[in-house]
Amino acid sequence: MKLNHASTEMDCFILLLAFLTAICAGFKVSVPAGPLVAVRGQPVLLGCEFTPYSTPDLSSLVVTWQRVEDSRIIHSFYYERNQLDLQSSDYRNRTTILVSELRKGNATLRIDPVGPRDAGGYLCTVSNEKGTDKGQVRLEYGAFYTEPRLSVNMNGSTVTLLYEAEGFPKPEVGWFGEDGEVLGHHTELTDDADGPGGTVGLYYLKSSHVSQSSSLNVTFTLKNQLLDQNLLKPVNITYGRQSHVCGANATILIVLSVLCVLLILCVIVLLIKIRRTSCRRSLMLTNGAASRMNGHEMLRR
């Protein structure tokens, strides 16, 4: 009898375990397989889907988003509403989970805007009457590089081309000649610094190429692999000949200016002389007429 009783208990335990296993096996959390890429200042969606309810009841649903590195609470949902009392201050007013989507089995987390500190691992844990499961999402951070700014510095027979830009992460930089040959250059990358609103999340790039040639036909390239950004900037400068031409043009301009001034002075002098001559003739004519009148008067007397 004891043997039969023990056997019956064992059978019940096996059946219960199989039942619970079947229930748990029917509940699953799915997250993106590869890393997600977030762009500086823009929103990002961290996908997390689970086996939905057959009814719209959310009373037993618990959703928790955490950072993998330090278990910080990013966002929580339970008791049929969002619970943010334990939320990390770094994510305050930046996260959203839509209750209407939870009824469909969608626990996707929205972070807006994204900053450099958001990069890393995220853990999505979902529990309900059907079971508990979790999944990890990897987030990478990037910032598109700004339009490179060119400055040209000429010193004697040496010309220095300098491009400056900001972005993230570290880019691939190159300088190439007219025939595609690789040119020497000096590139500096300054790490981001903390600003008033937190980490800036940018690299400050300065890349320069120095040449002794009087004619330059080079190309500057910048590639941000994470964001699939490719910038290509051709530069074509002939500075030696231009300097001579500019110098010759300046000399001609000065000579022409002097000639114009002299011509104007000559015209002014000529006009003065003509005016004086006219005045003298008028005066002589006036005197002659007066003399003739006096002569007539004397004859009448």
Helices and strands as residue ranges (DSSP letters): H 2-25, E 29-30, E 36-39, E 44-46, E 49-50, E 62-67, E 73-78, E 81-83, G 89-91, E 95-96, H 99-102, E 109-111, G 116-118, E 120-128, E 131-142, E 149-155, E 158-167, E 172-176, E 186-190, E 194-195, E 198-199, E 203-211, E 215-224, E 229-238, H 239-300
